[in-house]
Amino acid sequence: MNNSLPSTRRSLPIALIRARENAMLPIREMLAKTGLTEQQWRVLRVLSEFGPQDATELSERACLLLPSLTRMVRSMAEKGLITREQDQSDRRRQMLAITDAGQRIIDDNYEQGLRVVEGFKARLGEDKYEQLLDLLELFSDPPERKS
């Protein structure tokens, strides 16, 4: 029985980090012109795609820890990119929405975003690109904990 760890070239966590860094290069280039961070971009993308939502929902969809999102929301609201309003049915809940200015950033970068996706597809091929997304979606569900 071989109990040695796999080579770092075949380590899933390291491979995912390496792939993320390569995937983010063209996104970072695009964002350099916007003045947004990667996290702020994800917030705008999610709000643009799904519409107004509470912070918990948004943090899950944008892959952000809730405390990080909470800090970010203040500055994004001050910049006029998102709005915060109390939920009418639950006053403890705050609803977040993208503003016209925030949507304009998404719209202004739409073509470049499409080119980034097309670059990924060209590199992997359409079928492997879709397969990779399917596999990552399967892997994204939290693992069951053994008690």
C-alpha positions as CSV (number, residue, x, y, z in Angstrom):
1,M,0.0,0.0,0.0
2,N,1.4,3.4,-1.1
3,N,0.6,6.1,1.5
4,S,2.6,8.8,-0.2
5,L,0.8,12.0,-1.1
6,P,0.3,12.7,-4.9
7,S,2.8,14.9,-6.6
8,T,1.9,18.5,-6.4
9,R,1.3,18.4,-10.2
10,R,-1.5,15.9,-9.5
11,S,-2.8,17.5,-6.3
12,L,-6.4,18.5,-6.8
13,P,-6.3,21.6,-4.4
14,I,-3.1,22.8,-6.0
15,A,-4.4,22.1,-9.6
16,L,-7.6,24.1,-8.8
17,I,-5.6,27.1,-7.5
18,R,-3.3,27.0,-10.5
19,A,-6.3,26.8,-12.9
20,R,-8.1,29.6,-11.0
21,E,-5.0,31.9,-11.4
22,N,-4.8,31.2,-15.1
23,A,-8.5,31.7,-15.6
24,M,-8.4,35.0,-13.7
25,L,-5.6,36.6,-15.8
26,P,-7.9,37.9,-18.6
27,I,-10.5,38.9,-16.0
28,R,-8.0,40.9,-14.1
29,E,-6.9,42.6,-17.3
30,M,-10.5,43.6,-18.0
31,L,-11.1,44.7,-14.4
32,A,-7.9,46.9,-14.4
33,K,-9.9,49.5,-16.4
34,T,-13.0,49.4,-14.2
35,G,-11.4,50.1,-10.8
36,L,-13.3,47.1,-9.4
37,T,-11.9,44.2,-7.5
38,E,-12.6,40.6,-8.5
39,Q,-15.0,40.4,-5.6
40,Q,-16.9,43.6,-6.5
41,W,-17.2,42.3,-10.1
42,R,-18.7,39.1,-8.8
43,V,-21.2,41.0,-6.7
44,L,-22.3,43.1,-9.7
45,R,-22.5,40.1,-12.0
46,V,-24.7,38.2,-9.5
47,L,-27.0,41.2,-8.9
48,S,-27.2,41.8,-12.7
49,E,-28.1,38.1,-13.4
50,F,-30.4,37.3,-10.4
51,G,-31.8,40.7,-9.5
52,P,-32.2,42.1,-5.9
53,Q,-31.5,39.7,-3.1
54,D,-30.5,39.6,0.5
55,A,-26.8,39.6,1.6
56,T,-26.8,35.9,2.6
57,E,-28.1,34.8,-0.8
58,L,-25.7,37.2,-2.6
59,S,-22.7,36.0,-0.6
60,E,-23.4,32.4,-1.5
61,R,-23.9,33.2,-5.2
62,A,-20.8,35.5,-5.4
63,C,-18.6,33.0,-3.4
64,L,-17.9,35.5,-0.7
65,L,-17.9,35.2,3.1
66,L,-20.7,37.3,4.6
67,P,-18.4,39.5,6.7
68,S,-16.4,40.4,3.5
69,L,-19.5,41.2,1.6
70,T,-20.9,43.3,4.4
71,R,-17.7,45.5,4.3
72,M,-17.8,45.7,0.5
73,V,-21.5,46.7,0.3
74,R,-20.9,50.0,2.1
75,S,-18.2,51.1,-0.3
76,M,-20.1,49.9,-3.4
77,A,-23.2,51.8,-2.2
78,E,-21.1,54.9,-1.6
79,K,-19.8,54.6,-5.2
80,G,-23.3,54.3,-6.5
81,L,-22.9,50.8,-7.8
82,I,-25.5,49.1,-5.6
83,T,-28.4,50.1,-3.4
84,R,-29.4,48.8,0.1
85,E,-32.9,48.8,1.3
86,Q,-34.7,47.2,4.2
87,D,-36.9,44.3,3.2
88,Q,-40.5,45.3,3.7
89,S,-41.6,41.9,5.0
90,D,-38.5,41.4,7.3
91,R,-37.0,44.6,8.7
92,R,-33.8,42.7,9.8
93,R,-33.1,41.8,6.2
94,Q,-31.4,44.2,3.8
95,M,-32.1,43.8,0.1
96,L,-29.2,44.7,-2.3
97,A,-29.7,45.7,-6.0
98,I,-27.5,46.8,-8.8
99,T,-27.8,50.5,-9.9
100,D,-27.8,51.8,-13.4
101,A,-24.1,52.8,-12.9
102,G,-23.3,49.3,-11.8
103,Q,-25.1,47.8,-14.7
104,R,-23.3,50.1,-17.1
105,I,-20.0,48.6,-15.9
106,I,-21.3,45.1,-16.7
107,D,-22.7,46.3,-20.1
108,D,-19.5,48.2,-21.0
109,N,-17.4,45.0,-20.4
110,Y,-19.9,42.6,-22.0
111,E,-18.0,42.2,-25.3
112,Q,-14.6,41.7,-23.5
113,G,-16.3,39.2,-21.2
114,L,-17.5,37.2,-24.2
115,R,-14.0,37.3,-25.7
116,V,-12.6,35.9,-22.4
117,V,-15.1,33.0,-22.5
118,E,-14.4,32.3,-26.2
119,G,-10.7,32.2,-25.3
120,F,-11.4,29.5,-22.7
121,K,-13.4,27.6,-25.2
122,A,-10.7,27.9,-27.9
123,R,-8.1,26.6,-25.4
124,L,-10.1,23.6,-24.2
125,G,-12.6,23.0,-27.0
126,E,-16.3,23.5,-26.6
127,D,-17.0,20.0,-25.3
128,K,-14.2,20.0,-22.8
129,Y,-15.1,23.5,-21.6
130,E,-18.7,22.3,-20.9
131,Q,-17.5,19.1,-19.4
132,L,-15.1,21.0,-17.1
133,L,-17.9,23.3,-15.9
134,D,-20.2,20.2,-15.3
135,L,-17.4,18.5,-13.3
136,L,-16.7,21.6,-11.2
137,E,-20.4,22.0,-10.5
138,L,-20.5,18.4,-9.2
139,F,-17.4,19.1,-7.1
140,S,-18.8,22.4,-5.8
141,D,-21.4,20.7,-3.6
142,P,-20.1,20.6,0.0
143,P,-18.8,17.1,0.9
144,E,-20.8,15.0,3.4
145,R,-19.3,15.0,6.8
146,K,-18.5,11.8,8.5
147,S,-19.4,11.7,12.1
